[in-house]
Amino acid sequence: MKILENQQLQSYNTFMVPALCDRLVQIESEEEIPQLLAQDALEGPHLLLGGGSNMLFISDFHGTVVQVCTQGIRRVEEDARQVRLSVAAGVPWSDLVDFCIQNHYYGLENLVGIPGWVGSCPVQNIGAYGVEVKDVITKVEGYRIRSRMPFSLANAECRFGYRTSIFKTDWKGDVIISRVEFRLSKEEHFNLTYQGLRNELEQSGLPVTIESVAAVVKTVRDRKLPDITKIGCAGSFFKNPVIPVAERDRLLRQIPNLVSYPAGEGMAKLAAGQLIDLAGLKGVRRGNVGVYPQQALVLVNYGGAMGAEVYDFYLHVRQTVRERFGILLEAEVNQVGMR
Ligand code: EPU
């Protein structure tokens, strides 16, 4: 394992804000995880970091940051209809999606273009265009930090929900994920429930193939989301709020074209982007930070921002939406450090 003392994390987070940590430990093989735990290295404050694409450092982090950088995509079982892949935590998400597209393994093509590493994908149950990663995960493996014991959780045990899982709730701060297992279909199979995707495919005139679906997803994404290699951001900063139907109906009187989706018994999911947009904040810039002009869910660092500046702006957006519509938005992005 590599241990870097007093490490600058600016190039380790896609918001590209500066933050120091006392120590960065980069795990290069799975056996190093129990070794690290045995050294009591994570007794104090610690943080698990993947590709840093869902993280806002509000200040320096006084503790140990661990990155599981292990590589490898293994076929563990395969028949004519499906394949199971066991993928190491440090594999970039985009490498896994490309691998599946090349091999015509169906299931991840709608999730093309999402940043981050495989080890983080179950934590917030990443999703886009009608697909969530929980639809294809069979198993998540790793270690509990406090007990130092290995764990292996089947899909149902991960308690996946919209942008959440056991790793973000009950087990938060107490796991190191080492690998994720996926079951993908070898038979042609697409999810075209997202209207915008269907429209785009129709307009392209292309036959529906794994390559064309992925290409169309990329087109739709590029239109609305910033290129994180060029502009500091962490995708959607906010979750779409899930509220009781009665409250949704109250809001419908205020916003007749309110976007809302069914979200289980008596609940409705709203589009946070629409609320921020209607609150007049889309494209608004304050200092080095702003609301992305093409998608109001995304906060951006136009260059030179400190994490605290992004954080203050997030509070401003949240407060404005609350005053205007009575809805308290919840951040999707993890926040680290103190204001
Ligand atoms: N909308 C606006 N103004 C905006 C943005 C959105 O009015 O500035 C409206 C749209 O017109 C649409 C609705 O809100 O009617 C929903 O918009 P969209 O389909 O673009 O999706 P989203 O709810 O804004 C979610 C995910 C994205 C994911 C897209 C596509 C969350 C927090 N975000 O965004 O995920 O790519 O759906 O499936 O659930 C991410 O998590 O980082 C992310 C980018």
Residues whose N, C-alpha, C, O or C-beta is under 5 A from the ligand:
A	BS01	EPU	G127 A128 Y129 G130 A234 G235 S236 F238 K239 N240 V259 A271 G273 Q274 D277 Q294 Q295 A296 L297
